[in-house]
């Protein structure tokens, strides 16, 4: 009886999203995707889409597995599998949104500091 109670206590346990931590490979692939989104100036749209589709992240990962033969023409199949495994985990969408915001903010700070450091051009007046 005790054995059954122990089994039932964790029978339907689901990982908590805040416990999610990607592997190094998953983070590298996610960062590459995030940088491409930032480069194309689509951060807001990407975050909105990710938040909207959050309940479907597992289905999305299964779709990536299903379309691997077709997608392998465009993308490395190993990277696809790693990213699909990343999406299967419950906290992946939240982590991806936070990472997008962090990398976007870092890029904006880098751009503003490089603009501040550059000297202003001096215009010559032809009348002088």
C-alpha positions in Angstrom: 0.0 0.0 0.0 2.8 2.4 0.8 4.5 1.6 -2.5 1.3 2.5 -4.4 1.0 5.8 -2.4 4.6 6.7 -3.3 4.0 5.9 -7.0 0.8 7.9 -7.1 2.5 10.9 -5.4 4.6 11.4 -8.5 2.6 9.7 -11.2 1.4 12.9 -12.7 4.2 15.2 -11.7 5.2 17.7 -14.3 8.4 19.7 -14.4 8.1 23.3 -13.2 8.9 25.9 -15.9 11.2 27.8 -13.5 13.4 24.7 -13.1 14.3 24.7 -16.8 17.9 25.2 -17.8 19.1 24.5 -21.4 22.2 22.6 -22.2 25.1 24.4 -23.7 24.2 23.2 -27.2 20.6 24.2 -26.8 21.6 27.6 -25.6 24.0 28.1 -28.6 21.3 27.2 -31.1 18.7 29.4 -29.3 21.1 32.3 -29.2 21.8 31.9 -32.9 18.0 32.1 -33.6 17.6 35.0 -31.2 20.4 37.0 -32.9 18.8 36.4 -36.3 15.4 37.7 -34.9 17.2 40.7 -33.4 19.1 41.4 -36.7 15.8 41.4 -38.6 14.2 43.8 -36.0 11.4 41.3 -35.1 11.9 41.0 -31.4 8.4 42.3 -30.4 6.7 40.1 -33.0 8.7 37.0 -32.0 7.9 37.5 -28.3 4.2 38.1 -29.0 4.1 34.9 -31.2 6.0 32.8 -28.6 3.7 34.0 -25.7 0.6 33.3 -27.8 1.8 29.8 -28.8 3.2 28.9 -25.4 0.7 26.0 -24.8 1.7 24.5 -28.1 5.4 24.3 -27.6 5.4 20.5 -27.3 3.3 20.2 -30.5 5.7 22.5 -32.3 8.7 20.4 -31.2 6.9 17.3 -32.6 6.2 19.1 -35.8 10.0 19.9 -36.1 10.7 16.1 -35.6 8.1 15.2 -38.2 9.4 17.7 -40.9 13.1 16.9 -40.3 13.5 15.1 -43.6 12.2 18.1 -45.5 13.8 20.8 -43.3 17.2 19.0 -43.5 17.6 20.5 -46.9 17.8 24.0 -45.3 19.0 23.4 -41.8 21.4 21.0 -40.1 19.4 18.0 -38.9 21.4 17.7 -35.7 20.6 21.3 -34.8 16.9 20.7 -35.6 16.9 17.7 -33.2 18.6 19.7 -30.4 16.1 22.6 -30.9 13.1 20.3 -31.0 14.3 18.7 -27.7 14.7 22.2 -26.3 11.1 23.1 -27.2 9.8 19.8 -25.6 10.6 21.2 -22.2 8.1 23.2 -20.3 10.1 26.3 -19.5 11.7 26.7 -22.9 9.4 29.4 -24.2 9.8 31.6 -21.2 13.5 31.2 -21.3 13.6 32.0 -25.0 11.5 35.2 -24.5 13.8 36.3 -21.6 16.9 35.6 -23.7 15.5 37.6 -26.7 14.8 40.5 -24.4 18.3 40.3 -22.8 20.2 40.0 -26.1 18.1 42.8 -27.6 18.8 45.1 -24.7 22.5 44.3 -24.8 22.6 45.1 -28.5 20.8 48.4 -27.9 23.2 49.3 -25.1 26.2 48.4 -27.3 24.9 50.6 -30.2 24.2 53.5 -27.9 27.6 53.4 -26.3 29.3 53.2 -29.7 27.3 56.2 -30.9 28.2 58.2 -27.8 31.9 57.4 -28.1 32.1 58.5 -31.7 33.0 62.2 -32.1 30.5 64.4 -33.9 31.5 65.4 -37.4 32.6 69.0 -37.8 30.9 70.8 -40.7 33.0 73.4 -42.6 31.4 76.7 -43.5 32.3 77.7 -47.1 31.9 81.4 -46.3 35.0 81.4 -44.0 
